[in-house]
Amino acid sequence: MFTKAFRVKSNTVIKGSDRRKLKVDVSTAFPLLSESELSEVVPNKEEINVVKVYAHKGDAITLYVLHKNPLFFELEKRLYPTVYMLWQYPNVLPSFATWAPVIQKIAGGADLMLPGVVVPSCGLPEVRQGECCVVKVVGNEAPMAVGIAAMSTAEMCSAGMKGRGVSVLHTFMDNLWAYGDKSCPALISDAETTGGEVLNRDENNEEGESGEEQETNVGELSDCPNGQGVDQETEKACAEVEGLRLTKCESENTNEEEEEVNLDEQISPQDEMDALLLQCFLHALKSKVKKSELPLLTSSFLRNHMFPCCPSGKQLDIKKSSYKKLSKFLQTMQQQHRVVRVKELTKGVESLVEVDWKNPVLRSFRAPAEPHVEEAPVQMTEDGEKTYHPPEITILYSVSARVEPLFREANKRKGTVLQPGEVRTIITEYVKANELVDENNKNYVHINPILCDCLLEKSEYHEVSILKWDDLFSRTLSKMQECSQFVIAGQQPIMKKGHIEPIDITVASRGSNKKVTLIKNLEMYGLDPIDVSAALQHRVQASAVLHPVPGTKDKVLVQIQGNQIQQVGNLLLDRYHIPRKYIQGLEKAQKGKKK
């Protein structure tokens, strides 16, 4: 089924209700799994991806992916395990043993025929027709293929071990296996098969290719006393499995030079962002974070430490990585690499509480050479606190697909970021180069087909033939993607798409007659919520706490007791010098009472 490439339709994170349903389905399909094992394959908190694909024959299949490895696939509302799951729990399904040369045939798309089955001394496992089962290699308990029994055990024996035994659905080294991390099975010794006897068959029976190979092996074993031949054949089978792995590696190394030439084309943008995220993470831990700073808010770690470590010319965007969220990335670093330890010190707010600076991954990391960024000198206030420098915010515009033909002559492609002055210059040069200025009135520009498609609405196609220069520029900017560049002292510039979110100050009710003031989006302007919270506490003599922003795990809001909009506004305007246009909610401040 997966011998040819499949097409991915969608890839989403599993919902809570679907996770519970999957856990029940796995428990029903594999009753031999214990409660602890079930919690490992379907964890409660770790992210599981639901990937819907179409096989090459058009079958709709759902994959359940954990830690980038598919563990289960669902076909026609029935759940099957993958080899990745079976290598962790090899005994959850009945199994049939065969020789390594037969596995090679199965990997090529063939089913397991009964003449190729090795029958142990205890006999074949009891299976019903259509029951899910696995195929293993003699001497190794690690399953190599998954399928369904073509007939029951009784029917196999009554048929004289002839015909189709297992209809194979998925094998080691097929495209479903390649969708994971492409790891190889470990050698799990199989005492039963190693010490057992093999069922002999009549040499004159008409058998398929698998059967002929089996007859040769059985004939060789019959001449070996005390079962020594079985041990020799087991070692040979294991060697052939290893050869199967090496064959795969050799075929990949054959085109190594071509892969190096086209490396940039093969690496997906998501993989590039994963690598950049890991680089900035290790760079920040090695050169920015100090032990005295711990515990450190994860949002502050990202903003103040990881972003400055991003190489010039690149932009760190977690949403474009496979992790999607900072919390998931840090969880991976904690569980797989054990570099950091993350803990919720306040409900819903995660912090870095420990860093293992002796970790081999961190010690072996070498930061890439970057041009030196001169940090602004640290100035201290009279209170002994660092002087805050507000960010320099520049409004920029990115070339969108709609206006790309208009910028093509200037060699500006989709995604190119320009300043408003550069946009005016390019548009002016385009108009003059195409002689679109009205001869009678230089204040007007004639509309050609490209300007029509890029700037006009469909209802205006037959009505508007000329535009004023100002109208031309404003329409062009309105069709482009607005961006903002934040330059914080001592850090690399940060580019953000879309409209700038102002610092939001609101008042909410708690209980019958209690008011609290909520402050959001401080991180965007280089403000540490902890510092702002402490400053407000000192100024208004009221309690302040931090809470996660609903819908996110990487942003926090400051909550302070009472209606403190006036005091918050004074703090942001006078002490932090945030421009008034970037503060929302000041108009709701309480007005002084008339005497």
Disulfide bonds with the S-S distance in Angstrom:
none
